[in-house]
Amino acid sequence: MNSIYSVGQVNNYIKNMFTQDFMLSRISVKGEVSNCKYHTSGHIYFSLKDETGTIACVMFAGQRRGLGFAMKNGNKVVVSGSVNVYERDGKYQLYARQIQLEGAGLLYERFLALKRELEEMGMFAPEYKQPIPRFIRTLGVVTAPTGAAIQDIRNISYRRNPYLQIILYPALVQGAGAKESIVKGIQTLDRLGVDVMIVGRGGGSIEDLWAFNEEEVARAIFECTTPVISAVGHETDVTIADYVADLRAPTPSAAAELAVDDYRGFLGQLAEYESRLERGLLGRLTLLKSRLEQYKIRMGFLSPRQQILERRQYLADIQEKIENGMKQKIKDSRHELQVYAQRLYGCSPLKKLTQGFSFVTDENGHGIHRVEQVKPLDAIRIQVTDGEIQAQVTGSSLVDREKWNV
């Protein structure tokens, strides 16, 4: 009975056969791209086909350096790499290391060589890039007079600014004499003194766009004193002119948007600035009026008339305080006087007389305080509360002070 193998063993055996084949490990295949998919992982999956068949291909993310353009279905390409088996599915496929557009390989090598040379010369350096002015009056365009590029530029430019002047230099952009025509157009518009210049054309193959990869065109753009916007082909097309220009636009339409400021938007900005300025002025005037009113009030306080009124009021307040103080002082003094009067009344002789005391004088009204001031038969007067008693001394005697503790 014949040996029985697993699927994996068979696939592995076939894979080894492919690996050991020298031709399949270093092979270049040409064909048309189909089913092209850029995976989120960075890998590119596609198929190559011709009128006789199809082969599956993959370019891993690590090999993307070997791809100098954005690949799409329908491209005629030459894929270099190795053919091997994907064991899990049991299918063989071409593992790409480098992909070139068919018929453009030599041109692409020339492109890379010139790019390296001009880059080493510093022609791509940012410090040589001129800024694109925001507001322009004249726009120079170097392109074919009948192509879609000039129509797109005109439509978008006039839509954004109907007062713009566009000066077209009708140049050859493809074929014999194209580079000379483009160089002359750049130099002519530069001498005319346009504000911004757009140099470009619509899309095409690398052969169609080659005039913009010529060194003469690159030097003309670099030496141009007018800011230059490069607008060659579609977004995925890259030329030497794009690197040298002051600004690269992905398409001619985008170049027009970058070169021409939106006039209506500018008017809207002016209206907004006017509104903001008016609000600011009104706010400032309101603030100044408020300050003026405050200064008027302060000046009113500092005026002589106001000072006199304030002094009068101050004097009136002082006078009122003095009068109130005097009234209070008089009231306090009267109260104190009443207290003293009560005290004096308690010490009054008359008060004593009402308590049974009397006041004795001689005939001349001299008060008699001691026994030795009188002698028998002297006339005396005795003052009592309701009158005077006239009497005569019949005798006298001394008081024993020690007995009375006097």
GUPADO-645417 format. One record per residue: x, y, z of N, C-alpha, C in turn. Coordinates in steps of 0.05 Angstrom, whole numbers, padded with zeros to 5 digits, always signed. Layout:
XYZXYZXYZ ...
//
This chain:
+00017-00024+00000+00000+00000+00000+00018+00025+00000 +00011+00045-00018+00027+00069-00019+00026+00085+00006 +00047+00101+00011+00048+00118+00035+00027+00139+00033 +00016+00146+00056-00005+00167+00059+00007+00191+00073 +00004+00215+00061+00015+00240+00073-00007+00259+00081 +00000+00275+00100-00019+00296+00109-00018+00319+00089 -00039+00336+00091-00040+00360+00074-00016+00378+00079 -00010+00381+00105+00012+00398+00112+00039+00388+00101 +00042+00361+00101+00067+00350+00091+00070+00355+00061 +00048+00352+00047+00048+00357+00018+00055+00386+00013 +00041+00405+00027+00045+00433+00023+00074+00441+00030 +00085+00429+00051+00112+00435+00059+00132+00425+00038 +00126+00402+00027+00144+00390+00006+00144+00408-00019 +00121+00417-00027+00119+00435-00050+00133+00461-00044 +00130+00471-00020+00143+00497-00012+00173+00494-00015 +00184+00471-00006+00213+00467-00008+00222+00466-00037 +00205+00455-00054+00211+00454-00083+00213+00483-00094 +00194+00500-00086+00195+00527-00095+00219+00542-00084 +00226+00537-00059+00248+00551-00046+00274+00544-00060 +00277+00519-00067+00303+00510-00079+00306+00517-00108 +00284+00527-00120+00285+00535-00148+00298+00563-00150 +00321+00565-00162+00336+00591-00164+00320+00612-00179 +00308+00604-00201+00293+00624-00217+00269+00636-00202 +00255+00619-00188+00232+00628-00173+00239+00646-00149 +00263+00644-00139+00271+00660-00116+00279+00688-00125 +00286+00692-00150+00293+00719-00161+00280+00722-00188 +00255+00732-00188+00240+00733-00213+00226+00760-00215 +00223+00769-00240+00208+00793-00246+00185+00786-00265 +00161+00795-00258+00137+00788-00273+00123+00813-00281 +00114+00815-00306+00099+00839-00315+00070+00831-00319 +00053+00850-00315+00024+00845-00319+00008+00869-00310 -00019+00865-00311-00037+00887-00303-00047+00882-00275 -00048+00903-00259-00056+00901-00231-00087+00899-00229 -00096+00880-00213-00124+00878-00207-00128+00870-00178 -00153+00874-00168-00159+00867-00140-00139+00879-00120 -00131+00903-00125-00111+00916-00108-00124+00926-00082 -00112+00918-00059-00123+00925-00033-00100+00933-00014 -00102+00957-00003-00083+00966+00017-00094+00958+00045 -00081+00939+00058-00091+00930+00084-00083+00949+00106 -00099+00950+00127-00093+00967+00150-00066+00961+00163 -00057+00937+00159-00031+00928+00170-00008+00940+00155 -00013+00951+00131+00008+00962+00114+00015+00944+00091 +00005+00919+00091+00010+00901+00069-00008+00908+00045 +00002+00902+00021-00013+00907-00003-00018+00879-00017 -00044+00874-00021-00052+00848-00034-00063+00855-00062 -00054+00841-00083-00064+00847-00110-00058+00822-00127 -00068+00824-00152-00063+00802-00171-00051+00815-00196 -00034+00799-00209-00023+00806-00236-00037+00788-00256 -00046+00801-00278-00060+00785-00298-00051+00794-00326 -00053+00776-00345-00051+00782-00373-00072+00766-00388 -00069+00765-00414-00090+00751-00429-00089+00720-00425 -00068+00710-00412-00066+00681-00409-00071+00671-00380 -00070+00688-00360-00074+00678-00333-00071+00700-00312 -00072+00690-00286-00070+00708-00263-00053+00696-00242 -00038+00713-00227-00022+00703-00205-00026+00722-00181 -00030+00710-00157-00034+00726-00133-00008+00737-00123 -00009+00762-00113+00016+00776-00104+00011+00789-00077 +00032+00793-00063+00031+00808-00037+00057+00823-00034 +00055+00848-00025+00078+00863-00016+00075+00870+00013 +00092+00860+00030+00090+00864+00059+00099+00893+00065 +00089+00903+00088+00094+00930+00096+00124+00937+00097 +00141+00917+00105+00169+00921+00107+00183+00925+00080 +00169+00918+00059+00180+00920+00032+00170+00945+00017 +00153+00961+00030+00140+00984+00017+00160+01004+00006 +00185+01003+00016+00205+01022+00005+00210+01017-00025 +00203+00993-00034+00207+00987-00062+00184+00996-00080 +00166+01012-00069+00143+01022-00084+00144+01052-00085 +00148+01064-00108+00150+01093-00109+00125+01107-00119 +00102+01094-00121+00078+01106-00130+00054+01092-00117 +00031+01105-00119+00007+01093-00108-00005+01074-00128 -00005+01048-00122-00014+01028-00141-00044+01027-00142 -00056+01023-00166-00085+01020-00169-00090+01001-00191 -00115+00992-00191-00123+00972-00212-00119+00984-00240 -00109+00967-00258-00105+00975-00285-00076+00983-00291 -00060+00987-00270-00032+00994-00275-00017+00972-00289 -00001+00979-00309+00018+00960-00321+00044+00961-00306 +00051+00940-00292+00074+00940-00274+00092+00917-00279 +00117+00920-00269+00136+00898-00268+00142+00893-00238 +00136+00869-00228+00139+00862-00200+00163+00844-00198 +00182+00852-00181+00206+00835-00175+00204+00824-00147 +00211+00798-00145+00209+00785-00119+00214+00755-00121 +00199+00740-00106+00202+00710-00106+00175+00698-00105 +00173+00674-00118+00148+00658-00118+00151+00636-00098 +00131+00634-00080+00132+00614-00059+00104+00605-00052 +00103+00585-00035+00077+00573-00028+00068+00583+00000 +00042+00590+00001+00030+00597+00027+00018+00571+00038 +00032+00558+00057+00025+00531+00065-00004+00528+00076 -00013+00548+00090-00040+00545+00102-00061+00541+00081 -00060+00556+00058-00080+00553+00037-00071+00535+00015 -00046+00527+00015-00036+00510-00007-00035+00524-00033 -00031+00551-00033-00030+00567-00057-00003+00580-00060 +00006+00582-00084+00031+00597-00088+00024+00625-00096 +00042+00644-00090+00038+00672-00096+00065+00686-00099 +00065+00709-00111+00089+00724-00116+00092+00744-00093 +00115+00742-00079+00121+00759-00056+00138+00782-00067 +00127+00806-00069+00140+00829-00083+00160+00843-00065 +00183+00849-00076+00203+00866-00063+00205+00893-00076 +00198+00895-00102+00200+00920-00116+00179+00920-00138 +00166+00943-00142+00145+00945-00163+00151+00971-00179 +00152+00968-00205+00156+00991-00223+00134+00991-00244 +00127+01015-00253+00109+01017-00275+00122+01006-00300 +00108+00990-00316+00120+00978-00340+00128+01000-00360 +00151+00998-00370+00161+01017-00390+00172+01042-00376 +00169+01045-00350+00177+01069-00336+00201+01064-00318 +00211+01040-00318+00233+01033-00300+00257+01051-00304 +00266+01054-00329+00289+01071-00335+00283+01100-00328 +00259+01109-00335+00252+01137-00328+00252+01141-00298 +00242+01121-00283+00240+01124-00254+00268+01125-00242 +00287+01109-00253+00314+01110-00244+00326+01138-00249 +00321+01149-00272+00330+01176-00278+00318+01196-00259 +00292+01192-00253+00278+01210-00234+00292+01209-00206 +00298+01185-00196+00310+01183-00170+00338+01195-00170 +00353+01191-00192+00380+01201-00193+00380+01232-00193 +00362+01244-00209+00361+01273-00210+00351+01284-00184 +00332+01270-00171+00322+01279-00146+00344+01280-00125 +00361+01259-00124+00383+01258-00105+00402+01281-00111 +00408+01286-00136+00428+01306-00144+00418+01334-00135 +00393+01340-00142+00383+01367-00136+00379+01370-00105 +00372+01349-00092+00369+01350-00063+00396+01356-00050 +00417+01343-00060+00444+01348-00049+00453+01377-00054 +00444+01389-00076+00450+01416-00082+00434+01436-00065 +00415+01427-00050+00399+01444-00033+00375+01457-00046 +00368+01448-00070+00346+01461-00084+00318+01455-00071 +00317+01435-00054+00292+01428-00041+00291+01440-00012 +00311+01454-00004+00313+01463+00024+00291+01482+00031 +00279+01480+00055+00256+01497+00062+00264+01527+00063 +00289+01533+00069+00296+01562+00072+00295+01576+00045 +00294+01562+00023+00291+01575-00003+00262+01578-00012 +00244+01567+00003+00216+01568-00004+00205+01596+00002 +00191+01608-00019+00179+01634-00015+00150+01631-00005 +00141+01648+00013+00113+01647+00022+00094+01655+00000 +00071+01642+00000+00050+01649-00019+00034+01672-00008 +00033+01695-00021+00017+01718-00011-00013+01711-00009 -00026+01722+00011-00054+01715+00015-00072+01729-00006 -00067+01755-00010-00084+01770-00028-00068+01777-00054 -00078+01768-00076-00064+01773-00102-00084+01786-00121 -00072+01800-00141-00088+01813-00162-00084+01799-00189 -00059+01788-00193-00053+01775-00218-00043+01747-00213 -00053+01728-00228-00045+01700-00225-00034+01691-00252 -00008+01682-00252+00003+01671-00277+00001+01641-00277 -00005+01630-00301-00009+01601-00304+00007+01591-00328 +00024+01571-00323+00039+01559-00345+00028+01531-00348 +00013+01527-00370+00001+01501-00375-00010+01501-00404 -00021+01478-00412-00032+01476-00439-00058+01493-00440 -00062+01507-00463-00086+01525-00465-00112+01510-00468 -00111+01484-00476-00135+01470-00482-00141+01447-00462 -00124+01444-00442-00128+01422-00424-00148+01428-00402 -00155+01407-00387-00175+01410-00366-00163+01426-00342 -00136+01427-00340-00124+01441-00318-00130+01470-00318 -00127+01484-00341-00132+01512-00342-00162+01518-00337 -00179+01501-00346-00208+01506-00341-00214+01503-00312 -00203+01483-00299-00207+01481-00270-00196+01505-00255 -00172+01514-00263-00160+01537-00249-00177+01562-00253 -00187+01566-00278-00203+01590-00283-00229+01589-00267 -00243+01566-00268-00269+01564-00255-00266+01569-00225 -00247+01556-00212-00244+01559-00183-00234+01587-00176 -00215+01598-00192-00203+01624-00186-00225+01646-00188 -00240+01646-00209-00261+01667-00212-00284+01663-00193 -00289+01638-00185-00310+01634-00164-00301+01645-00137 -00275+01643-00132-00264+01653-00106-00259+01683-00107 -00251+01693-00131-00246+01722-00133-00253+01731-00161 -00276+01742-00166-00284+01750-00194-00268+01773-00204 -00253+01787-00188-00237+01810-00197-00208+01803-00203 -00201+01777-00202-00174+01769-00207-00167+01770-00236 -00142+01777-00243-00132+01776-00270-00115+01751-00273 -00122+01734-00292-00106+01709-00298-00092+01713-00324 -00065+01709-00323-00049+01711-00347-00039+01683-00353 -00047+01672-00376-00040+01645-00384-00017+01646-00404 +00004+01631-00399+00024+01626-00419+00019+01598-00431 +00010+01597-00456+00003+01571-00468+00029+01555-00474 +00034+01535-00457+00059+01520-00460+00053+01492-00469 +00073+01480-00481+00072+01451-00486+00079+01437-00460 +00063+01417-00453+00067+01403-00428+00074+01373-00432 +00077+01366-00457+00083+01338-00463+00096+01336-00490 +00115+01318-00493+00128+01313-00519+00152+01330-00524 +00161+01331-00549+00184+01345-00557+00180+01375-00553 +00200+01389-00542+00198+01417-00537+00183+01426-00513 +00173+01406-00497+00156+01413-00474+00173+01427-00453 +00197+01417-00447+00212+01429-00425+00220+01457-00432 +00228+01462-00457+00236+01489-00465+00212+01508-00463 +00189+01499-00472+00165+01515-00471+00157+01522-00442 +00160+01503-00424+00153+01508-00395+00173+01528-00383 +00198+01524-00389+00219+01543-00379+00214+01571-00389 +00208+01574-00414+00203+01601-00425+00178+01613-00413 +00158+01597-00408+00134+01607-00395+00139+01618-00367 +00155+01603-00352+00162+01611-00324+00177+01638-00325 +00197+01639-00343+00213+01664-00344+00197+01688-00354 +00179+01683-00373+00163+01705-00384+00144+01716-00362 +00129+01699-00348+00111+01709-00328+00126+01721-00304 +00150+01711-00299+00166+01723-00277+00173+01752-00284 +00180+01757-00309+00187+01784-00318+00162+01802-00317 +00139+01791-00323+00114+01807-00322+00107+01816-00294 +00117+01802-00274+00112+01810-00247+00085+01802-00235 +00076+01778-00243+00051+01768-00231+00056+01762-00201 +00034+01761-00186+00037+01758-00157+00043+01729-00150 +00031+01710-00163+00035+01681-00158+00034+01667-00185 +00049+01645-00187+00049+01630-00212+00042+01600-00206 +00025+01589-00223+00018+01561-00222+00030+01547-00246 +00046+01526-00241+00059+01511-00263+00049+01482-00261 +00036+01472-00282+00026+01445-00280+00010+01436-00304 -00004+01414-00300-00020+01401-00321-00037+01380-00307 -00054+01367-00323-00070+01345-00313-00055+01320-00310 -00068+01298-00302-00055+01273-00296-00045+01259-00321 -00030+01237-00317-00020+01221-00338+00001+01202-00328 +00013+01187-00346+00034+01168-00339+00060+01183-00333 +00080+01169-00324+00106+01181-00319+00118+01192-00344 +00112+01179-00367+00122+01190-00392+00109+01216-00399 +00082+01218-00394+00067+01242-00400+00076+01265-00382 +00084+01259-00358+00091+01281-00339+00121+01286-00339 +00136+01273-00356+00165+01274-00354+00177+01303-00357 +00163+01320-00372+00174+01347-00376+00178+01361-00350 +00162+01354-00330+00165+01367-00303+00185+01353-00286 +00199+01333-00297+00221+01320-00283+00248+01328-00295 +00248+01347-00314+00272+01355-00327+00287+01375-00310 +00313+01374-00310+00330+01392-00294+00326+01421-00302 +00323+01427-00327+00319+01454-00336+00294+01467-00324 +00272+01452-00323+00248+01462-00311+00252+01466-00280 +00266+01448-00267+00271+01450-00239+00287+01475-00233 +00308+01481-00249+00324+01504-00245+00308+01530-00250 +00291+01530-00270+00275+01553-00276+00256+01560-00253 +00245+01539-00241+00227+01544-00218+00243+01554-00194 +00267+01542-00190+00284+01550-00167+00293+01579-00170 +00300+01588-00194+00310+01615-00198+00288+01636-00201 +00263+01627-00202+00241+01646-00206+00237+01663-00181 +00235+01689-00184+00230+01707-00161+00201+01708-00152 +00183+01699-00170+00155+01697-00164+00149+01671-00149 +00133+01671-00128+00125+01646-00114+00112+01627-00134 +00120+01602-00134+00111+01583-00154+00096+01560-00139 +00072+01554-00149+00057+01531-00139+00058+01509-00161 +00067+01485-00153+00068+01463-00172+00042+01447-00170 +00030+01443-00194+00004+01428-00194+00005+01409-00218 +00020+01387-00214+00025+01368-00236+00010+01342-00230 -00009+01335-00248-00023+01309-00246-00042+01308-00224 -00046+01284-00214-00064+01279-00192-00049+01278-00165 -00064+01273-00144-00051+01274-00117-00029+01254-00115 -00031+01231-00128-00010+01210-00125+00014+01214-00143 +00012+01232-00162+00034+01238-00180+00054+01257-00167 +00079+01250-00168+00100+01267-00156+00122+01271-00177 +00130+01296-00180+00151+01303-00199+00172+01320-00186 +00194+01324-00200+00216+01340-00189+00206+01369-00185 +00188+01378-00202+00177+01405-00199+00163+01409-00172 +00151+01388-00162+00137+01389-00136+00157+01395-00114 +00180+01383-00116+00200+01386-00095+00213+01414-00095 +00217+01425-00119+00230+01451-00122+00211+01474-00117 +00186+01471-00124+00167+01493-00122+00164+01503-00093 +00155+01528-00090+00151+01539-00063+00128+01525-00049 +00109+01514-00064+00086+01500-00052+00077+01479-00072 +00070+01455-00062+00060+01434-00080+00030+01431-00075 +00015+01431-00097-00014+01426-00096-00020+01398-00107 -00038+01383-00095-00043+01356-00106-00056+01356-00133 -00071+01377-00140-00084+01379-00166-00084+01408-00175 -00089+01414-00200-00092+01442-00209-00115+01456-00195 -00137+01443-00189-00159+01455-00175-00150+01464-00147 -00135+01446-00133-00125+01453-00107-00105+01476-00108 -00090+01477-00130-00071+01499-00133-00086+01526-00135 -00108+01527-00149-00124+01551-00151-00134+01559-00123 -00143+01540-00108-00153+01546-00081-00131+01557-00063 -00106+01546-00066-00084+01555-00050-00074+01582-00058 -00076+01589-00084-00066+01614-00094-00085+01637-00091 -00111+01632-00093-00131+01653-00094-00147+01652-00068 -00146+01674-00053-00162+01676-00029-00191+01680-00035 -00208+01669-00018-00237+01671-00023-00246+01700-00018 -00255+01714-00040-00263+01742-00038-00287+01745-00020 -00307+01728-00023-00331+01730-00006-00324+01725+00024 -00306+01705+00028-00298+01701+00055-00283+01725+00066 -00267+01738+00049-00253+01762+00058-00272+01784+00065 -00293+01788+00048-00314+01808+00054-00328+01801+00080 -00333+01775+00085-00345+01767+00110-00327+01773+00133 -00301+01769+00130-00283+01776+00151-00282+01806+00157 -00283+01821+00135-00284+01850+00138-00308+01859+00153 -00331+01847+00146-00356+01853+00160-00354+01846+00190 -00342+01823+00195-00339+01815+00223-00320+01834+00238 -00298+01841+00224-00280+01861+00237-00294+01887+00242 -00310+01896+00222-00325+01921+00225-00344+01920+00249 -00358+01897+00251-00376+01894+00273-00362+01894+00300 -00339+01879+00300-00324+01878+00325-00313+01906+00332 -00304+01921+00311-00293+01948+00316-00315+01966+00326 -00339+01964+00314-00361+01981+00323-00369+01975+00351 -00370+01948+00358-00377+01941+00385-00355+01951+00404 -00330+01949+00396-00309+01959+00413-00310+01988+00417 -00316+02004+00395-00318+02033+00398-00342+02041+00416 -00364+02027+00412-00388+02033+00429-00382+02027+00458 -00369+02004+00462-00362+01998+00490-00342+02018+00501 -00323+02027+00485-00304+02047+00494-00318+02074+00500 -00336+02082+00482-00351+02107+00486-00367+02105+00512 -00380+02082+00516-00396+02079+00540-00379+02081+00565 -00355+02069+00564-00337+02070+00587-00328+02099+00591 -00321+02113+00570-00312+02141+00572-00334+02159+00583 -00358+02155+00573-00381+02170+00584-00385+02166+00614 -00382+02141+00622-00385+02134+00650-00363+02148+00666 -00339+02148+00656-00317+02161+00669-00321+02191+00671 -00332+02203+00648-00338+02231+00648-00358+02239+00669 -00379+02222+00672-00399+02228+00693-00386+02226+00720 -00368+02207+00724-00355+02206+00750-00338+02230+00755 -00324+02240+00734-00307+02264+00737-00325+02288+00743 -00349+02290+00730-00367+02312+00735-00376+02312+00765 -00382+02288+00774-00390+02286+00803-00367+02294+00821 -00342+02285+00814-00319+02293+00830-00314+02323+00829 -00316+02335+00805-00313+02363+00802-00334+02379+00817 -00358+02367+00817-00380+02380+00833-00373+02381+00862 -00361+02359+00872-00353+02358+00900-00330+02378+00906 -00313+02383+00886-00289+02400+00890-00294+02429+00882 -00318+02436+00872-00324+02464+00864-00326+02482+00888 -00319+02509+00886-00322+02527+00909-00350+02528+00920 -00370+02528+00903-00397+02529+00913-00403+02505+00930 -00395+02482+00920-00399+02457+00936-00384+02458+00962 -00359+02469+00960-00343+02471+00985-00356+02489+01005 -00367+02512+00995-00381+02530+01013-00405+02517+01026 -00420+02502+01009-00444+02488+01019-00436+02467+01040 -00415+02453+01034-00406+02433+01053-00396+02446+01079 -00381+02469+01077-00372+02483+01101-00396+02494+01117 -00416+02505+01103-00440+02514+01117-00453+02491+01132 -00456+02469+01118-00468+02446+01130-00451+02437+01154 -00425+02438+01150-00407+02430+01172-00410+02449+01196 -00411+02476+01191-00415+02495+01212-00442+02492+01226 -00463+02486+01209-00489+02481+01221-00489+02457+01239 -00474+02436+01230-00472+02412+01247-00457+02418+01273 -00435+02434+01270-00420+02441+01294-00437+02458+01313 -00452+02478+01301-00469+02495+01318-00490+02479+01332 -00501+02460+01318-00522+02443+01331-00509+02427+01353 -00485+02416+01348-00471+02401+01368-00465+02418+01393 -00456+02444+01387-00450+02462+01410-00475+02468+01426 -00497+02475+01411-00522+02481+01425-00532+02457+01441 -00530+02434+01429-00539+02410+01444-00521+02405+01468 -00495+02411+01464-00476+02407+01486-00481+02427+01508 -00487+02452+01500-00493+02473+01521-00519+02466+01536 -00539+02458+01520-00564+02450+01533-00560+02428+01553 -00544+02408+01544-00539+02385+01561-00523+02394+01586 -00504+02413+01581-00487+02423+01603-00504+02438+01623 -00522+02455+01613-00540+02470+01631-00558+02451+01646 -00568+02431+01631-00585+02412+01645-00570+02397+01667 -00545+02389+01660-00529+02375+01681-00522+02394+01704 -00517+02420+01698-00510+02439+01719-00534+02445+01737 -00558+02447+01723-00582+02451+01739-00587+02427+01758 -00583+02404+01747-00586+02380+01764-00566+02381+01787 -00542+02388+01780-00521+02390+01802-00528+02412+01822 -00539+02434+01812-00547+02456+01830-00569+02448+01848 -00587+02433+01836-00609+02422+01853-00599+02404+01875 -00579+02388+01868-00567+02370+01888-00554+02387+01910 -00538+02408+01902-00525+02425+01921-00546+02441+01938 -00567+02449+01924-00588+02464+01939-00601+02447+01961 -00605+02422+01953-00616+02404+01973-00597+02400+01997 -00572+02398+01989-00552+02395+02010-00551+02420+02028 -00551+02444+02015-00550+02469+02030-00575+02473+02047 -00597+02464+02035-00622+02467+02050-00621+02450+02076 -00608+02427+02073-00605+02411+02098-00588+02424+02118 -00569+02442+02110-00552+02457+02128-00562+02485+02135 -00585+02493+02125-00596+02520+02129-00603+02524+02159 -00598+02548+02171-00606+02554+02198-00636+02552+02202 -00650+02561+02180-00679+02560+02182-00688+02531+02185 -00674+02513+02170-00681+02485+02172-00676+02475+02201 -00654+02485+02213-00648+02478+02241-00669+02488+02260 -00679+02513+02254-00699+02525+02271-00724+02508+02271 -00731+02497+02248-00755+02481+02247-00753+02456+02262 -00728+02448+02269-00723+02424+02284-00721+02429+02314 -00728+02453+02323-00728+02460+02352-00705+02477+02360 -00687+02483+02342-00665+02501+02349-00673+02530+02346 -00657+02548+02359-00662+02577+02357-00635+02591+02355 -00636+02617+02346-00612+02632+02343-00614+02656+02362 -00593+02659+02379-00593+02680+02400-00573+02701+02393 -00582+02727+02394-00564+02750+02389-00568+02770+02411 -00548+02789+02413-00552+02811+02432-00569+02832+02418 -00571+02855+02432-00588+02876+02421-00578+02887+02395 -00552+02884+02390-00540+02894+02365-00541+02873+02343 -00551+02850+02348-00553+02829+02327-00529+02811+02326 -00511+02813+02345-00488+02796+02345-00495+02769+02357 -00487+02748+02343-00493+02722+02353-00479+02715+02379 -00494+02702+02397-00483+02695+02423-00478+02665+02422 -00452+02658+02424-00444+02630+02421-00433+02619+02448 -00424+02638+02467-00411+02629+02491-00425+02644+02515 -00422+02632+02539-00435+02643+02563-00422+02669+02571 -00396+02672+02566-00382+02696+02575-00389+02720+02559 -00405+02717+02537-00413+02740+02521-00436+02756+02534 -00449+02744+02554-00472+02758+02567-00467+02759+02597 -00482+02776+02609-00483+02779+02638-00511+02783+02647 -00518+02780+02671-00546+02783+02680-00556+02811+02673 -00582+02811+02667-00598+02835+02661-00593+02845+02632 -00574+02830+02616-00571+02838+02588-00596+02830+02572 -00602+02848+02553-00625+02841+02536-00615+02824+02513 -00630+02804+02506-00623+02786+02484-00647+02781+02466 -00641+02772+02442-00662+02766+02423-00659+02736+02414 -00682+02723+02414-00682+02695+02408-00698+02691+02382 -00684+02682+02361-00697+02677+02335-00707+02649+02334 -00734+02647+02328-00747+02621+02325-00759+02620+02297 -00772+02599+02289-00782+02595+02262-00804+02615+02254 -00820+02624+02274-00842+02642+02267-00838+02671+02277 -00814+02677+02288-00810+02704+02297-00787+02708+02316 -00788+02729+02331-00767+02736+02349-00778+02739+02378 -00762+02728+02397-00770+02730+02426-00750+02749+02439 -00759+02769+02452-00742+02788+02467-00742+02779+02496 -00717+02777+02507-00715+02766+02535-00692+02781+02549 -00689+02775+02574-00668+02787+02592-00654+02764+02606 -00628+02766+02607-00612+02745+02620-00616+02747+02650 -00622+02725+02662-00626+02724+02691-00603+02710+02705 -00588+02696+02689-00565+02681+02700-00553+02664+02678 -00530+02652+02684-00516+02634+02665-00499+02614+02680 -00492+02593+02666-00475+02573+02678-00460+02559+02656 -00437+02549+02663-00420+02535+02643-00427+02506+02642 -00422+02495+02619-00428+02466+02615-00402+02450+02620 -00405+02428+02634-00382+02411+02639-00377+02395+02613 -00356+02403+02598-00351+02391+02572-00341+02362+02575 -00327+02357+02595-00317+02330+02598-00341+02312+02604 -00361+02322+02618-00384+02306+02624-00399+02300+02598 -00401+02320+02580-00416+02317+02555-00398+02308+02531 -00372+02303+02539-00354+02295+02517-00353+02315+02494 -00352+02341+02502-00352+02362+02482-00323+02372+02479 
//
